[in-house]
Amino acid sequence: MKIENRALWFFPSVGVLVFILIFWMSLFFMPSMLNGDGDLGRHLVTGNYILTTGRVPTQNIFSHTKSGAPFVPMEWLSEVLFALAYRAAGLNGVAWLTALVLAATYAILTIGMRSAGARSSVALAGGITASVVGALHMLTRPHIFTWLFFALFLLALENYRRTGRWRALLWLPPLMIVWANLHGAFISGLTLVAFYAIGAGLEKKWRQAAELLGLAAILVLVSFLNPVGPQLIAHVLATLQDHFIVDNTVEFQSPNFHTISVWPFAALIALSFAIIGRAGRRVNWTPLIVLLAWTAFALYSARNVPLYALAAVLLLAPAADALIDEMLPAAHRFLSRIDEIDHHAWGWMWAALVVVLLVGVESAGVKLDVWGMGNVFNPRVFPIAAVDQLEASMPAGNMFNEFTWGGYLVYRLWPQKKIFIDGWTDFYGDALTREYLQAVNGKPGWEAILDRYQVQWVIVPPTAALAARLDESPAWVRRYEDATAGVWVRR
């Protein structure tokens, strides 16, 4: 038996299988992640600025509309990591870092389900399910680090809830220090601890409830270890309460169930309530509260859907496993045999081998993605040809730009040119965002807005309402146009 167990050690465990699958699938769909959001360029430039100057900026250096205005750096450490990856291998490096973080997140989730008592087959299905649901918001942006840290917090809190061993919580303060500098959604970790404290109180586990409340206080204090101290958490809370910004930012809006990418989320909600209904009293207060709260958060804002999937899959895996035995008793022996094999398996050398192999293949110029375009910015999404033309003969003065192109224009044109606006909505605020919308939609008063900010040239899609207004105006002349972008300059 010892020889058999030693042989099984070379087999990949379900955690390894999930890691390999998610890493490969991330590279398979990576161009959509790279081009699904316009902020990556700004993140890369900010990270490079920090690496070059050795300081974290707390005043705006990218836009002429709010030049020098103070801001709260919520993602500076993520930006440094992205910039390091970019320095090492360009956009390929960004892609590999993103794939590694996503693969680690769902592998950790799968390992957590195994620790919670779910059999390997259920854990494997759960890890894949969570990743499919989370694909709704998979982008090369700092929020992917929140998914990883949220999963780590979940595992530690679940371990503590099941065992009562407070040592499981010792990792959380140092993790919070890092998380608070990686992404502003570190507040979801504080919320998670608070829900576990409430659940422990309802279950009359008074000692656990007290320890969790004490932990929450410590986590709040250590989150102050960032470039702006307590101002960070105050800024995050204020942003969440800004209804105009929330209502006009796609990721803050409720999921659109008419789109097919949201259907896995709807299916997981239905499955979750079916499992809870069937399990009945076997589901304790804590997982029930966490699950219901994150269901509500995800229905309110699409950016919470991946976090909901992580929580739902981990918390319901043991109950789902028990229901399989109850509903399919004939499968018990087969699933248990697979589980026994996985119990002795390890095989992380295969994960390392796959990462090295795929990274080496892409380094050699092979395009692994489904579209065969490689890890590049898409000229049908960003004004690449227009900027190429502009670099040869740059217009003088301030620009007005398409909102979603702001980050890319920073990446291509800063510091020679500063943008009007980009996706950094919590910084630009209501007033400037309203003015941008008024101008780009060509509504009355658009000329006054361009005059107020001394705009000398405009780069927007040719389909924008502003493009038609500029063509009609004798004060403007079209300098360049293609299917993606048009450029107008003042006469």
C-alpha positions in Angstrom: 0.0 0.0 0.0 2.9 2.4 0.7 4.2 1.8 -2.9 0.7 2.5 -4.2 0.3 5.7 -2.3 3.8 6.8 -3.4 2.8 6.2 -7.0 -0.4 8.1 -6.6 1.6 11.1 -5.3 2.5 11.8 -9.0 -1.1 12.0 -10.0 -2.6 15.5 -10.2 -5.1 16.2 -7.5 -8.3 18.0 -8.3 -6.8 21.3 -7.2 -4.0 20.8 -9.8 -6.5 19.9 -12.5 -8.5 23.1 -11.8 -5.3 25.2 -11.8 -4.2 23.7 -15.2 -7.6 24.1 -16.8 -8.1 27.7 -15.6 -4.6 28.7 -16.6 -5.0 27.3 -20.1 -8.6 28.6 -20.6 -7.5 32.1 -19.4 -4.9 32.2 -22.2 -7.4 30.8 -24.6 -9.7 33.8 -24.0 -7.1 36.3 -23.0 -7.6 38.9 -25.8 -11.2 39.4 -24.6 -9.8 40.1 -21.1 -7.1 42.5 -22.4 -9.6 44.4 -24.6 -12.7 44.2 -22.4 -11.9 47.3 -20.4 -10.0 50.5 -21.2 -8.2 51.0 -17.9 -5.2 48.6 -18.4 -3.1 51.2 -20.1 -3.4 53.6 -17.2 -2.6 50.9 -14.7 0.6 50.0 -16.6 1.7 53.6 -16.9 1.0 54.2 -13.2 2.9 51.1 -12.1 5.8 52.1 -14.3 5.8 55.6 -12.8 6.0 54.1 -9.3 8.8 51.8 -10.3 10.7 54.6 -12.0 10.3 57.4 -9.4 10.0 55.2 -6.2 6.9 57.0 -5.0 3.2 56.4 -5.1 1.4 59.3 -6.8 -1.5 60.9 -4.8 -2.1 63.8 -7.3 -3.5 63.4 -10.8 -0.8 63.5 -13.5 -2.8 62.1 -16.5 -5.6 64.5 -17.3 -5.7 68.2 -18.1 -9.2 68.5 -16.7 -8.2 67.7 -13.1 -4.4 68.1 -13.3 -2.8 68.0 -9.8 -6.1 67.1 -8.1 -5.6 64.8 -5.1 -6.7 61.2 -5.3 -6.7 58.0 -3.2 -4.3 55.3 -4.7 -6.5 52.2 -4.2 -4.6 49.9 -6.6 -1.0 51.0 -6.5 0.5 47.6 -5.6 -1.5 45.8 -8.3 -0.3 48.4 -10.8 3.3 47.7 -9.8 2.8 44.0 -10.3 1.2 44.5 -13.7 4.1 46.9 -14.7 6.7 44.4 -13.6 5.0 41.7 -15.7 4.9 44.2 -18.6 8.5 45.1 -18.3 9.4 41.4 -18.3 7.3 40.3 -21.4 5.0 43.1 -22.6 1.3 42.3 -22.8 2.2 38.6 -22.7 3.5 39.2 -19.2 0.3 40.8 -18.2 -1.6 37.9 -19.7 0.5 35.3 -17.8 0.1 37.2 -14.5 -3.6 37.4 -14.9 -3.9 33.7 -15.8 -1.8 32.7 -12.8 -3.9 34.7 -10.4 -7.2 33.3 -11.8 -5.8 29.7 -11.7 -4.6 30.1 -8.2 -7.9 31.5 -7.0 -10.0 28.6 -8.3 -7.4 26.0 -7.3 -7.5 27.4 -3.7 -11.3 27.3 -3.8 -11.2 23.6 -4.9 -8.7 22.8 -2.1 -11.0 24.5 0.3 -14.0 22.4 -0.7 -11.9 19.3 -0.1 -10.9 20.6 3.3 -14.6 21.2 4.1 -15.4 17.5 3.4 -16.6 17.6 -0.2 -15.4 14.7 -2.3 -13.0 15.3 -5.2 -15.6 15.0 -7.9 -17.8 17.6 -6.2 -14.8 19.9 -5.6 -13.8 19.6 -9.2 -17.3 20.5 -10.4 -17.5 23.4 -7.9 -14.2 24.9 -9.0 -15.1 24.8 -12.6 -18.6 26.2 -11.9 -17.3 29.1 -9.9 -14.9 30.0 -12.7 -17.6 29.9 -15.4 -19.8 32.2 -13.3 -16.9 34.5 -12.6 -16.0 34.7 -16.3 -18.7 37.4 -16.4 -16.1 39.9 -15.1 -12.7 38.4 -16.0 -10.5 41.2 -17.1 -6.8 42.2 -16.8 -7.5 44.6 -14.0 -6.6 44.8 -10.3 -9.9 43.4 -9.1 -8.6 39.9 -9.9 -6.4 40.1 -6.8 -9.6 40.7 -4.8 -10.9 37.3 -6.0 -7.7 35.6 -4.8 -7.7 37.2 -1.4 -11.5 36.8 -0.9 -11.0 33.0 -1.5 -8.2 32.9 1.0 -10.4 34.8 3.6 -13.2 32.3 2.9 -11.0 29.3 3.5 -9.6 30.7 6.8 -13.0 31.7 8.1 -14.5 28.3 7.2 -11.7 26.5 8.8 -12.2 28.5 12.0 -16.0 28.0 11.9 -15.6 24.2 11.6 -12.7 23.7 14.0 -12.9 26.7 16.4 -9.1 27.0 16.1 -8.2 30.7 16.2 -4.8 30.0 14.6 -6.6 29.7 11.3 -7.3 33.5 11.6 -3.6 34.5 12.1 -3.0 34.8 8.4 -5.8 37.4 7.9 -4.2 40.6 9.2 -1.0 40.2 7.1 -3.2 39.3 4.1 -5.4 42.4 4.8 -2.3 44.7 4.7 -1.4 43.4 1.3 -5.0 43.4 0.0 -5.7 47.0 1.1 -2.8 48.1 -1.2 -3.8 45.9 -4.1 -7.5 46.8 -4.6 -10.2 48.9 -3.0 -12.6 45.9 -2.7 -10.6 44.8 0.4 -13.7 46.0 2.2 -15.4 42.8 1.1 -13.0 40.9 3.4 -14.1 43.1 6.3 -17.7 42.5 5.4 -17.1 38.7 5.2 -15.7 38.6 8.7 -18.6 40.7 10.0 -21.1 38.2 8.6 -19.2 35.3 10.1 -19.4 37.1 13.5 -23.2 37.6 13.1 -23.6 33.9 12.1 -21.6 32.8 15.1 -23.8 34.9 17.4 -27.0 33.4 15.9 -25.6 30.0 16.5 -24.9 31.0 20.1 -21.1 30.5 19.7 -20.4 33.5 21.8 -16.6 33.0 22.0 -16.3 32.7 18.2 -18.5 35.8 17.7 -16.3 37.8 20.1 -13.1 36.6 18.5 -14.4 37.5 15.0 -15.5 41.0 16.1 -12.0 41.5 17.6 -10.5 40.3 14.3 -12.7 42.7 12.4 -11.4 45.6 14.5 -7.8 44.5 13.9 -8.4 44.2 10.2 -9.8 47.7 10.0 -6.7 49.0 11.8 -4.1 47.2 9.6 -5.9 48.4 6.5 -4.7 51.8 7.4 -1.2 50.7 6.4 -1.4 52.2 3.0 -0.1 55.5 1.4 -3.1 57.5 2.6 -4.0 55.8 5.9 -7.6 55.9 7.1 -8.6 58.0 4.1 -8.6 54.8 2.0 -11.5 53.1 3.7 -13.5 56.3 3.9 -13.0 56.9 0.1 -14.1 53.4 -0.8 -17.3 53.7 1.3 -18.0 57.2 -0.2 -17.6 55.8 -3.7 -20.2 53.0 -3.1 -22.7 55.7 -1.9 -22.3 57.9 -5.0 -25.4 57.0 -6.9 -24.6 58.8 -10.1 -21.3 57.1 -10.5 -22.7 53.7 -9.5 -25.7 54.1 -11.9 -23.5 55.1 -14.8 -20.7 52.5 -14.4 -21.6 49.2 -16.1 -19.8 46.9 -13.6 -21.7 48.6 -10.7 -25.1 47.9 -12.4 -27.3 44.9 -11.9 -26.5 41.8 -14.1 -28.5 41.8 -17.3 -30.1 38.4 -17.4 -31.0 38.8 -21.1 -27.3 38.2 -22.0 -26.1 34.6 -22.1 -22.9 35.3 -20.1 -25.2 35.9 -17.0 -27.1 32.6 -17.3 -24.5 30.6 -15.4 -25.0 33.0 -12.5 -28.8 32.6 -12.7 -28.3 28.8 -12.8 -26.1 28.8 -9.7 -28.6 30.9 -7.7 -31.4 28.4 -8.6 -29.1 25.5 -7.7 -28.1 27.1 -4.4 -31.7 27.6 -3.2 -32.5 24.1 -4.3 -29.6 22.7 -2.2 -30.6 24.8 0.8 -34.2 23.8 0.5 -33.4 20.1 0.3 -30.7 20.3 3.0 -33.0 22.1 5.4 -31.7 22.3 9.0 -28.4 20.9 8.0 -27.3 24.3 6.8 -26.1 26.4 9.7 -26.8 30.2 10.2 -23.4 31.4 9.1 -23.3 29.9 5.6 -26.9 30.8 5.1 -26.3 34.5 6.1 -23.1 34.8 3.9 -24.9 33.1 1.0 -28.0 35.3 1.2 -26.0 38.5 1.6 -23.7 37.8 -1.3 -26.7 36.8 -3.5 -28.2 40.2 -2.8 -24.9 42.0 -3.4 -24.5 40.1 -6.8 -28.0 40.9 -7.9 -27.4 44.6 -7.1 -24.0 44.9 -8.8 -22.4 42.6 -11.5 -18.9 43.1 -10.1 -20.0 41.1 -7.0 -21.0 38.0 -9.1 -17.6 36.3 -9.0 -17.3 36.8 -5.2 -20.8 35.3 -4.9 -19.8 32.3 -6.9 -16.7 31.7 -4.7 -18.8 31.9 -1.5 -21.7 29.9 -2.8 -19.6 27.0 -4.2 -17.5 26.7 -1.1 -20.3 26.9 1.5 -22.7 24.6 -0.3 -20.2 21.9 -1.5 -20.6 19.7 1.6 -24.4 19.8 1.4 -24.4 19.1 -2.3 -22.1 16.1 -1.7 -24.5 14.7 0.9 -27.5 15.2 -1.5 -25.7 13.3 -4.2 -25.4 10.3 -1.9 -29.0 10.7 -0.9 -30.3 11.0 -4.5 -27.8 8.7 -6.3 -26.8 6.0 -3.8 -25.5 3.8 -6.6 -22.8 6.4 -7.3 -21.5 6.4 -3.8 -18.9 3.7 -4.2 -17.6 5.0 -7.5 -17.2 8.6 -6.2 -15.7 7.4 -2.9 -13.1 5.4 -4.8 -12.1 8.4 -6.9 -12.0 10.4 -3.7 -9.6 7.9 -2.1 -7.2 8.2 -5.1 -7.4 12.0 -4.9 -6.6 11.8 -1.2 -3.2 10.4 -1.9 -2.6 12.5 -5.1 -0.5 15.6 -5.3 1.1 16.3 -8.7 1.8 20.0 -8.6 4.8 19.4 -10.7 2.4 19.0 -13.6 0.9 22.4 -13.0 4.4 23.9 -13.1 5.2 22.0 -16.2 2.1 23.2 -18.0 2.7 26.9 -17.0 6.3 26.7 -18.3 5.2 25.0 -21.5 2.4 27.4 -22.3 4.5 30.5 -21.4 7.4 29.1 -23.5 5.1 28.5 -26.5 3.7 32.1 -26.3 7.1 33.5 -25.9 8.1 31.8 -29.1 5.3 33.7 -30.9 2.6 31.0 -31.0 -0.8 32.4 -30.5 -2.9 30.2 -28.2 -6.1 32.2 -28.1 -9.3 31.2 -29.9 -9.1 34.2 -32.2 -5.4 33.7 -33.2 -4.7 37.4 -32.5 -2.3 37.1 -29.6 -2.0 39.2 -26.5 -2.4 42.6 -28.1 -4.7 45.6 -28.0 -7.4 45.2 -30.6 -7.5 47.9 -33.3 -11.3 47.4 -33.5 -11.6 48.4 -29.9 -8.9 51.0 -29.4 -7.8 53.9 -31.7 -4.5 52.3 -32.6 -4.3 53.5 -36.2 -5.5 57.0 -35.2 -2.8 57.3 -32.5 -0.2 56.0 -34.9 -1.2 58.9 -37.2 -1.2 61.4 -34.4 2.3 60.5 -33.2 3.7 61.5 -36.6 2.1 65.0 -36.2 0.7 65.7 -32.8 -2.1 68.3 -32.6 -1.4 71.2 -30.2 -3.4 71.8 -27.1 -5.9 69.9 -24.9 -7.8 66.8 -26.1 -11.3 65.6 -25.6 -11.4 61.8 -25.8 -13.8 58.8 -25.7 -14.2 57.7 -22.1 -13.3 54.1 -22.7 -10.1 55.1 -24.6 -8.7 57.2 -21.8 -6.5 54.5 -20.4 -5.1 53.5 -23.8 -4.4 57.1 -24.7 -2.4 57.5 -21.4 -0.5 54.3 -22.4 0.3 55.7 -25.9 0.6 59.5 -25.4 1.4 60.4 -21.8 3.4 62.5 -20.8 3.4 64.4 -24.1 -0.4 64.6 -23.9 -2.9 64.5 -21.1 -6.4 63.1 -21.5 -9.8 64.6 -20.8 -11.3 61.6 -18.9 -11.0 57.8 -18.5 -12.7 55.0 -16.6 -11.4 56.3 -13.2 -14.9 57.4 -12.3 -14.4 57.6 -8.5 -11.8 60.2 -9.2 -13.4 62.3 -11.9 -16.7 62.5 -10.0 -20.2 63.5 -11.0 -19.7 67.0 -12.4 -17.0 66.2 -14.9 -18.7 62.9 -15.9 -21.9 64.7 -16.6 -20.1 67.3 -18.7 -18.4 64.5 -20.6 -21.7 62.8 -21.3 -23.3 66.0 -22.4 -20.5 66.7 -24.9 -20.0 63.2 -26.3 -23.7 62.9 -26.9 -23.7 66.2 -28.7 -26.3 67.8 -26.5 -26.9 71.5 -26.4 -24.0 73.2 -24.7 -21.3 70.8 -26.0 -19.4 73.7 -27.6 -19.3 75.6 -24.3 -17.8 72.5 -22.5 -15.0 72.2 -25.1 -14.4 75.9 -24.9 -14.3 75.8 -21.1 -11.6 73.2 -21.0 -9.7 74.8 -24.0 -10.1 71.6 -26.1 -8.2 72.0 -29.3 -8.7 68.5 -30.7 -11.1 65.6 -30.3 -10.8 61.8 -30.7 -14.0 59.8 -30.5 -15.7 57.0 -32.5 -17.1 58.2 -35.8 -20.5 56.9 -34.6 -20.6 59.3 -31.6 -23.2 62.0 -31.7 -20.4 64.5 -31.1 -18.8 63.4 -34.4 -21.8 64.6 -36.3 -21.9 67.9 -34.5 -18.2 68.5 -35.2 -18.7 67.8 -38.9 -21.5 70.3 -39.0 -19.5 73.0 -37.1 -17.4 75.5 -39.1 -15.1 75.8 -36.2 -13.8 72.2 -36.6 -12.3 70.1 -39.3 -11.9 66.4 -39.5 -8.3 65.4 -39.7 -8.5 61.6 -39.6 -11.1 58.8 -39.6 -11.3 55.1 -39.8 -13.8 52.5 -38.7 -12.8 52.8 -35.0 -11.9 56.5 -34.5 -12.1 60.0 -35.8 -9.9 63.0 -35.0 -11.1 66.6 -35.3 -9.1 69.8 -34.7 -10.1 73.4 -34.4 -9.6 75.5 -37.5 
